[in-house]
Each structure stands twice: as C-alpha cells, then as structure tokens.
Amino acid sequence: MAAMTGPAGAGAPAVGGAGNGGPSFLRNVWAQALLVVAVLVAGYWVTRALGGPAWAGAFPTGVGDTFMAWLDGVYGWIVVNRNDSPLFLYFFNYVSVGLGSAVVLINQFLDFLTWPGVTVLGVLAAWRVAGWRVAVLVLVTFGVFALTGLWNESMTTLALIITSVFIALLFGIPLGILAGRSERFYRGIRPVLDFMQIMPAFAYLLPFVLLFGIGNPAAAVVTAVYAIPPAVRITALAIREVPKGAVEATMSLGSTPWQVLSKVQLPMAKSTILLGVNQTIMLAVSMVVIASVIGAGGLGDAIFQALAKVNVGQAFQAGLAIVMLAIALDRVTGAVGHGARAPHVPERLGLPLLAGGLLLTVAVVVVARLMGVEGWPREVSVDLAAPVNAAYDAIQGAIGPTTAALGTWILDWVLSPLSALLTGSPWWLVTLAAAALAWIFSGAGPALVSGSAFVGVGLLGVWNNAMDTLSQVLVASVLTIALGVVVGVLMSRNDVFAAILKPVLDAMQTLPPFVYLIPAVALFTIGRVPALVAAVIFALPAVIRLVNDGIRGVPASTLEAARSQGSTKWQLLTKVELPMARGSMLLAVNQGIILVLSMVVMGALVGAGSLGFDVVFGLAQNQLGLGLASGLAIVCLGLFLDRLTQGRRAPRA
C-alpha cells in the first residue's frame, strides 16, 4: 500500500518551535525534550523511593471500571433486544441480512462459475485492462489458490472484498465529488478522514461487532468503512485539480452544474479517481484479512488459526495466497488507473472482443458444470506446510539460540525497563511529559490534544496496558526511523540502489500487514519481540520512500551552491539536504509511527499482549467493555503520536 497521507502531510511543517530554524535552535529543542525525559525518569525513581503513595501510582480505575460495566450492560441489552428494538429490527438487522446475503450470493456465483470459469474470466479481464504480463500474474495467482488447497477460502475472501469495495465506492466517490465541489464540505469532512486514517485497524472491529454481530456482515461493513478515506480524499483531490479554465469555459456556454460534472470534471479526473479505487481495494484486502478475528472466514482465518497453533507452514501457505491476491489486484487496478499497458484494440473490434470473451467464459462454465467440476479438489494440491515446517525447524536449530538470546536481551534491557518507567511513574507526570513533548515539537494545540488523550486513556481504565503498548511502539518507532533514514539517504545517493530497492518497496507496501507476522514468528516464535520485528518491517517502506523523495526534491541549484563553498558530503547532507527536506522527514516520522502502532496492536495475535490482546479477548469472550475501552485507548495513543510528530508550522512570510 502506498503511504497514507494524513494530517501531517498538509502544509510545510518545521521540526521545531516558532522562531529561527537554525542548528542552535534545533539543539535547544532537543535539550528541552531530553529535560522532559529526565524529569520523567527522576519522577519514576522518586516514586519508587517513596514506596508508591496514592498520588504517585497508575491512573485510578474507578471511572474506567464503571465505564466498562456500562458498556457490558449496553451489550447485554443489545443481545436481549436485538430482535425487538425498532432500531435493530428495521435497520441494523436488515443491513446485516442484506450484507450477509450479498457476500453469500457473490461466493455462490463464484462457485457456480467453477474454478475453470473463474480463472478464464479473471485472466481475460486482466489481459483486456492491463496486458498479457498482468494476465499471466493473475493466472499464477489462481494457480496458487488451487495448488495450496485454499481455493474455497480464496473465493470467500474475494467475495468479501468485492462486497466491501462496492460499499466503500458507493459512498466514498459521491462524498469525494461533493468535497471536491464544496470548500465548506471539504473543510468539514477532512478532520473526519484524518481521524479515520489515524485509527489502527483493530480499533474498528468492536463497534461494528456490537451493531452487526459476529460474521460476514460486520466484516463487510468494517472493511468498507476502513477503506473509504482514500476513495473520498483522492476523488476530492481529482475534482479540485481539474483546470478552472475548463470549468469556467463550460459554464460560460450555459452548462448546468450536472453537465459540468459529467462532461468535464469526471472525465478529466478519471485517472486520478481510478488510483483512489486502487488504494481503496488495497486497504480492503488488508482489512478483510484482519476481520478474520470477527468471523470473516477465508484466507485471514486460515492464517489466524495457523498462527494460534504456531504452525508456520500452514501460515505460509495462506500468506502466500493472500500476497498473490493483493499483488494481482494491485497490478490490475493500478494499470486501469494509469491507463497504460492495456493491449491496443481498434474501436470497431471492442464490442466483438468483449462478446467473444463472455462467450468463451460461458462455454468453459457449461463444459465444467457438465463434467461435474466445481471448486478445485483439495486432494489435488501441493502440501507446502510440511517442507516449510521442516525448514523452520532447521532454521530454529541453527539460529534459534541466537534469536532467543536477542529477544531476551530486547525484553530485559529495552522493552521491560521502558514499560516499567511508563507504568511505574505517576500518571499525572506521564501525562504532563506527553503534553510537554508535544508542545516542544508541535505547539500548544497538539500539546492540549496529547494531554487530553492520556487523560482519556486513564479514564478508560486501561492505563497500564496502554503504557505497555506505548513502550513497544516507541522502541519499534526508534528502530524504524533510524533504519528508514539510513536506507532512504543511501537510496537518494545511488540510482542503481534505488532502482533495485523500488520494486522491493512496492511489493512490501502491497502486502497486507497480517502477513508480516509470519516471518517474525518464524524467527522469534511467540511474544512481544516478533510483534516488534513485524512492526519495524511493515513501517519501513513508507519511511524509506518519504526520506528518499524529500532528499531528491532538494533543488540542484542549492546543492551546487553548497558544493561551491567547499561543503563535504556529510555537511551537504546535515546542513542542506536534511533541513530542506524537513517536511518529508517529519511526514516520514509521522507515518512510520502511526504504521508501527497499527502493527504493534495487531501483534496481540502472536502474543504481544496489552491493548491488542484486550481487544481480541473482549471479542472472544463477549466482554464489550474491556474490548471497546481498549480500542478507544488505541485511538487515544494514535492521536498523541500523530500530534507529537506533526511539527510546528513554518511561519509565513
């Protein structure tokens, strides 16, 4: 997936506070930040020395316990009255039945086409819109579905994706058009889109389970809602970027607003809108996999069950199928958006070619049905689980002690001390430290939001688990940003290295986040460390790309002027390129941290614990209070981390 463009992307943020942005000021900023951290550490040791008086402990849980009990009561009322309350009887239940039926009908239609029919239809469609190379990729993808014995699960996942993407586009594109044509509506909806993109995927699950229950309906709705923001944002951008001259010329000829939209704006914005469709589909793929936690079934459930058993081989098989599905969908929809690589067909042959393709598909389906062929037979499959598990055992035998020692060191010397610092310090001191850091780096407004976010975490009653999650996010973020900056700088320095790395980053950003847990578990087994490793790998591509783009965007004339003054390469990087690329650098930090948060929370599926585990446990045990409170706490942490890394706006000239 391409890096999200959230609220930090607006404007040209600076790395410090108001005033000059020179090196001395930067040193002052970091000195202030270190002072805040030192005060927090001192507060922790003072608390321990005093023996933990009432004012020096974690946030009181009274309000949180009451809130959770109230939520549990709400859940109990809904369970009892789901078939009696008019709100559910005449709205939510109808929506649930409709969406569940839609998924089932699409799945049944795919089954009716049989595996040869689905394959022929998919390959022909890919060839027509994206060319023969993508058609071959689609053919290989269907082959992977079949040979891994996961054809039925793949069709279930595909049916869920089709349903959720249709819902997302049905609402997202009209909202985007309205936002593109109305400045007032755009200003109103933009904070909502920013908030939705900050929220980790896990935080979406419980509210929709509450309204739609466990199963495909809730999975379809939560996937659609998660995937809507890019459809709205990119459609609005496409409409707003249509040249004003073309619009004014059309209006001067007496065209109505509808004619201006349908004859000028939509045709000229078509390619950009299709790129938004591509992003919507990719987000839907990632969320459908996560939705296996709420009973979505399909490939995500296959991975979830395999990870629960620490069966790396089975997880690899399902992960391979998901990866191929994500790449195939990305290449097909990406080609449509760019309007390139499709075979050239004369206009007079377009309709006959379409009719011929449909007839061929129908003929294949009829022959297959007459022969009794339906889904791919499971007995005709290649068992990858056994050799992968054998390789896993060999790897564990070779490097297992090393990775175990590394994991233990990270836990004992990094994660545990930081978690102890955050959970053992007075809650009010941690809150003030968070607000102070946000004020130092981003200003008064973000400081107020950050302080309020920590108070919100405390009032939700999950303070200790939230601080433990925050410790994991901070450690993974430091590693991600350090590695991302180094690799991004190297990528900007060497065109050959950039050319080699670009397709790797493309592939990594295409993969659903769920998939990153598989190699992490293979290396470090179950626990907090594999969640940390998966988070770093998942967030790295966005950071590397933004750093590379920022440095490459520095004007050549500025670099030449610096070289003419005798600057060394190190001086050129630290005094010219990085300061001038501060907008991209800050966005890289922002996006890296937000992506890390989403992945660390998902690490609950491999034993990371804390807030993510509370969400999963709440879902599994019908404890809505605990699960929803933990989900809201994740949102609060996301708001804090986002505001902390927004940076102060550069003063206007």
N, C-alpha and C positions, 0 to 999 in steps of 0.2 A: 504494500500500500504506500501511496505517496505520503509524505509527511503532512500532518494535519496543519491547517492554517488557523490558529486560534487567535485569541485576543492580543497575544503578544506580537502578532505579525503586523498590527496597524501602526502606522507612523514610523518614526526613526528613533527608537529607544536608545538612550545612552546608558553607560554602565555605572554611572554614579549619580550623585545628587545634583542639585542646581549649582550653578557656578561654573568655573572653568573645568574642562575635562582632561587636564594635563596629567602627567605622571605623578606629580606630588599629590594631587587631589585623589588619584586612584589609591595611592599609598595610605592616605588619610581614611578613605572609605574602608579599606581592608583592615586598618588598625582599629577602627570603630567596631567592625564586625568581630574581630578577634577579642576585643574587650568584652563584647556581649557574651561570647562563648566562655571567656574566662570567668565572668560573673556567674554564669550558669554552673560551671564546674565547681566554683567556690561554694555556691549555694547547696550543691549536692553534698559536699563534704561537711558543711556546717550542719545540714540536716542529719547526716549520719552521726555526727558528734553529739548532737542534742538528743539522739535516740528517737527521732521521728515524732515530734509533737503534732497535735491535731492540725495546726496551721501549715505544717511542712510535708504533708502527705499527698497522696493522689487526690484527684477531684472527688468530692463526696458523691456517693452513688444513689442517694435518696431520690433525687429528681429523675435520674435515669431509670431506676427500678420502677418508679411509678409510671413513667412513660412506656416502658416495655410491657408492664402489666395492662396498661390501657390498650396498647396495640394488640396484645394477645386477646383481650376482650373483643376488640373490633373484629379480629379474625374469627373468633368463635361465633360472633353474631352473624358474620357473613356466611359461615358454614351452615348455620342453622336456618338462615333466612334467604339463602341463595335462590331458592325456588318459590319464594313468597314475596319478596320485596319487589315493587314495580320497577325500580332502577335496574335490578338484575333480570327480572322476569321479562321485561320488554326492551331491554337494551343490551347489557353485557352478555346475557345468555344467548341472545340472537347473534351477536357478533362472534361469540365463541363458537357456536354451532356452525355459523357461516364460514369462518376461517378454517375450522377443523375439517369441514366438508370440502372446502377448496383444496386443501393440501391432499386430502384423500383422493379427490377426483383427479387431480393432476398426477398423483402417484399411480392411480389406476389407469390413466391414459397412457403413461409411460410403459406400464406393464402390458397394456393392450398392444402397443406398438411392437413389443418383443425386443429382445436385445439386438437382432439384426436391423429392425426398423429404426430404433433409436440411433444406432450407430450410423446408418446411411443418412438419416435426416440431419444429424449433427455434423457429419463430415461435409455434406453438400452445402449446408448453411454456412459453415466456416469457410469453405472454398469460395463461395459466392461473395462474402463480405470481406474476407481477409487474405485470400490467396492460398496457394497449394501448401506452403510451408505450415501455416496455421492449421490447415485441414489435416495434415499429417500429425501435427501435435494433438489435435482432437481425437484422431483415430488411436493414437498411442494412449491417450487418457482413458478412452473406453476400454482399451485392452487391459490397462492396469486395473480398472474396476472389475473386469471379468476374471482375470488371472489371479487376483488376490482373494477371490471368493467373496467380494464385497459389493456385488452388483446391486442387490436389493437395497442395501444400506446407502449406496451412492444415489440411487434413484429417489430414496426418501429425502436425502439431503438436497438433491436438485429440486424436488417438488417444493420443499420449504423455501429455498432460495427464490424460486420463481414467484411464489405467493408473496413473500415479504418484499421483494423488489417491486412487484406490481403495486403493492400498497404504498411503499415509500415514494415511488414516482407519481402515483395518482394524487398524492397530497403535496409532495415536495416540489414538483415542477410548477404547478399553479401558484404556490406560495412564493417560489423564486421569481416568477413572472411579475407577481404583484409587488414584491420587494424591489425588483428592477425598475418598475414604472412609478413607484411611490416612495419618495425620500422619507416621509414620515413613517410609513410601514417598515421600511428598511432599518431605520434607527430603532424602532421598537422591537423588531424580531432579532436583530443582531446579538444583543446580550443573551437571548434565549439560546441561539445557536452556539455562542461561545461556551455557555454553561453546559450544553449537551456534549460538546466536544471535550470538555474538561473531565466530565464524569467517566470513570472507568467502567468497562462493560459490565462487570459484576454488579455494580450498583443499580443497573437497570432491572435486574431479574425479579426481585421480590415484589415491587408494586404491581407488576403485571401478573404474577402468580396469584396475588391477592384478588385481582379483578377477574382473571380468566381461568384460574386453576392450573394444575399441572398438565402438560401435554403440548400438542402442536399449536393450538390457538394462542396460548401465551407466548410460545416460541416465535410464531409468525409476527405477532404484534411487537414484541420486544426487539426483534431483528429489524423490523420496518422502522421503528422509532429511532433505533441506534444508527440506521443508515440514512435517515432523512437529511441531516445537516449538509452534507456535500451537495445533495440534489438542490436544496434551496439556495445555498451560498453560491454555487457555481452558476446556476441558472440566473440568479440575480446579477452576478458579475457579467455574464454574457449579454444580458439585455442592456445593462448600463454601458457596456463598451461599444455598442452599435453606434457608428458615427452620427453625431447630432445633425450633420448636414443632410444625411439621407432621410432622417426622420422629418426634419423641417421641410425638405423639398416635397415629401409625400403629403404632409399636412397642407402645404400651400396649394396643392392640387385638389383639395376638398375631401381628402380621405378621412374616414371615421377612425376613432381610436382602435376599433377592432381590425380595420383594414391595415392600419399602420403596424399593428402587432403581427397579423397573419401574413402580410405581404412583404414586410420589410424586416422587422426586428427578429422574428423567429427564424426566417431563412438565413439571415446574416449571422445569427448567434448559434446556428445549428451545431457546428463542430464543437464549440465550447460546451454546449449543453450535453452533447454526447459524451464528452470527457467527464462531466458530472455524473452521468449514468454509469460510466465505468467505475468511478470511485464509490458510488452507491452499491454496486454489485460486489465490489471487493470488501466493503465493510459488512455487507450482508453475509458473505462467506465466512468471515471471521466470527461474526456473532452467532450464526447458526451452529457453529461448532461449540461455542461456549454454552449455547442454550441446551446442550445435551444434559446439563445439570438439572434443568427443569422438565426433563422428559421428552425432549425433542426427537430423540432417536437418531438413526442414521450413522454417519461416519464419526461424528463427535462422540456419540455414546460408545462406539467401539473403542476409541482412544481412552475415554474416561474409564471404562471397565478394565482395559489393559493396564493403565497406569495404577489403578487401585490394587491390582494384583502384582504390580512391578514386573509385568510381562513385557519386556522391551520389544520382543519380536512381534507380538500382536500389535502393539502400539505403532511400531514401524510400518507394518502393512497398512493400517488405517491412515497413518500420517502420510504415507506415500500417495494414497488415493486422494486425500484432501489437497495435498500440494499440487498434484496434476490437475485437479479440478480448478483450483484457484488460478494456476498459470494459464490454463486453457481459456477460462472466462476472461481473464485479464487481456490476453492477446486478441481474442475475438472482439471484445467490446472496445479495446484500445484502438484496434485497426479501424473500426467503424468511426470512432471519434476523430481520428486523424485523416480519415478519408483516403487512405493510401493502401497500397499493396493488394487491393482487390483486382481480380482479372478484368481487363477491358472487354466489355461485351457491347456490340453495336445495339443501339436503342431498339431497332426492329427485331432483334433476337431476344430481348429481355423477357417478354411475356412467354414466348415459346420455351425458353430455357427454364423459367420458373415452373411452367406446366409440366415439362419433361421431368424435372426433379421431383415434383409431387407424385407424378405417375410412377416413377421408379420406386419411391418410398412406399406407395400403396401396394405395388406389386410385391415388394420384398415382405411387407407385413402380411399380405394374403398368403404367400407361399409359406412363410414361417408359421402362421396360425394353422394352415392345413397340415403342416408337418408336426404340429403339437409343440412347437418351440415357444417358450415364454421368456423367463429370465435365464441368465447364464447358469448352467448347472454347477452347483458348488463342488461336486466331485471332480469337475474338470478345472482345477485351479492349481496354482503353484504355491506350495507352503513356504513362505519366506520366514515365518516365525522361528522355525527350528534352526536354520543356519544363522539368523540374526542373533538368536539367544546364545548359540554356541560362540559366535564372535564376541558377544557381550561378556560371556563367562571368561573367554580368553583375555579380553581387554582388562576385565576386573582383576584377573590373575596377574597380569603384567604391571598395570599401573594403579590397581585398586588401593594398595597401601599408600602410594604417593598421594592420590586424590583424597583418600580418607584423612591423611595427615594434614593436607592443605585445608580441607573442610573443617577439621577440628581446630586448626590454628585460626581460621577466619572466625569461627564461632567464639573461641575462647578469648581472642585478643582484639577483635574488631566489633562483631555484632553484639555479643553479650555485654561488654563494657558500655557501648553506646546506648543499648537498650536500658541498662541499669541506670545510666546517667539521666535519661529522659523520664523513666518511671520512678526513679528514686528522688528526683528533685521536687521541690514544692510546685504544685500545679500552676500557681499564680506566677511563679518565677519563669517557668517554661513558656507560659502564655505571653508574658512581658518580653521575654527574649525573642520569641517568634515575631511579635509586633515590632520590636526594635530592629531586627534584621530586615524586615520588610520595609520599614521606614528608611533605613540606611540605603538600601539598594533600589527601592521603587517609589518611596514617597509616603505622604500622610494617608491618602486614600487606601492604598494596599495594606498599610500598617493596621488601619482600623478593621479591614476585612480579615486580615490574618489573625488579629487578636480575637475577633468575634468567632472565627472558625474554630479556634482552640477552645473557647468557652462553650461553643456548640458541641464539640466532641465530649467535653466534660459533662454537660447536661444530658447527653445521650446515655451516659453510664458505661462507656466502654473505653475509659481513659487509658488504662494500662495496655490493652491490646492495640489501641491506636498508636501509642508511643512506640510499641514494639514494631508495628508496621512501618512507622516513620523512620525508625533506625535502619531497617532493611532498605528502605527507599533511599536514604541518604548515602549509605555505603555503595549501593549499586549505581547511584547517580554520579558519585565522585569517579568511580571506575569508568563509567560510560563516557563522561565528559572528557576525562583525561585521554582515554584511548581514541575517542572521536576526534578531538582536536589534533592529536598527533597524526592520525591517519589522514584526516582532512587536509592538513598542511602538506603532507607528503603527496597527496593526490593532486593538490593545486600546483605542486612544483614539477611534476613529471607527467607529461601527456600519455606516455605509454602505460604507466601505472594506472592512470585514470581510466584509460580505455579498457584495461584488464578488469579493474575493480567495478566499473559501471554496471555490467550485466550481473555481477555478483550481488551488488546492492539492489538492483531491480528485482532479482529473484527473492532476496531476503525480505524486501518490502511487500512482495506479493503473498508471502506465506501467512496463513492465519497464525495468531500468537500462540494458540494451543499447541501447535506443532513444536515450538521451541522447547517445550517441557521434556520431549522425548530424549534428545541427546543429553540434556542436562541431567536427567535421571540416570541415563546410561553411564555417565561419568561419576556422579556423586551419590547415587541411589536416592533415598527419600530424605527430605529435611528442608531446612531453610536455605542451605547453600545452593542446591540445584535451582531453587526459585530465583536466587540472586544471579546465578550464571545466566539463566534464561532471560531475565530482565535486561541484563547488560547486552546480550547478543541481539535481543529484539529491538532495543532502542538505538543501537549503534548506527544503523544505516541512515536514519534521519539526521543525526548529529554530524556524521561524516559529510553527507551531501550539503548541508547548510554551511558548514565551515568551508568546504571547497568552493561553493558558489560565492560565498562572501569574499574570499580572498581573490578569486578570479575576477570579481567585479570591481576591484580597485583600479582606477584609471591608469593606463600605461604611462601617461604624461607625469603623473605623480611619482611613479616608481622611477622613471628616468631622471627626474629632478633629484630624488634621494640618492640615486647611484652617482650622479654627477658631483654630489657633495662628499663622496667617498664613503658612503654607508656600507657596512658589511652586510652579508646575508642575514645574520642574526638581528642586526639593527634594523634592517629593512622589514623583517617580519614583526619585531616587537614594537618598533616606533612608528611604522607606517601602515603595514597591511592589517594587522590585528585591530589597531584603533579605528581604522577607516572601515573595517568590516564589522564594527561592533553591533550593528543592527542584526546581521545574520548570526553573529556569535551568540548574542543574547537569545535570539529565537531558537538557536540550536540547544542552548541550555534549557530553555523553557520546554521545548518539545521533548527533549531527552528525558527530563524529569517526569513529565506527565506520562510518557510511554512506560517508563520504569515503574511508576505507581500502578498502572493498569496491569502490568505483568507480575509484579510482586504480589498483588492481591490474588491474581489467578494462581499463584504458586501454592495457595491453600490446597489445591488438588494433589500436590506432591509433598505435603507435609510442612508447608511454611507456617501454618498456624495463624494466630492473631485475627485481624478483621476478616480476612478472606475465609478463614475456617468458620468463623461465626456466621457468615452469610450462608455457606454451604450447610452447616449444621442446622441453622434455622430453617432452611429449605427442606432438609431431610427429616427433621423432627417436628415440622409444623409449628415451630416457635417463631412466629412472625415478629414478636417484639425484639428478640435478640437479632434476628436476621436483618430487619429493616433498620434498626438503630445502628448496626454495624455498616450497612450500606450508606446511610446518611453520614456516618463518620468518615467513610472513604471519600465522599463528596467534599466534606469539610477540609480534609487533608489536601485534596486536589485543588480547592480554591486557594488554600495557603501557599502551596508550592507554585501555582500559576502566578499569583500576585507577587510572590517573592522574586520571581525571575522575569517580571515584565520590564523592570528598569524604569528610571525616570525619563520623561520625555525631554528631548533636547530642546533648549529654549529657542523660540522662534526669532528670526532676525527682525 
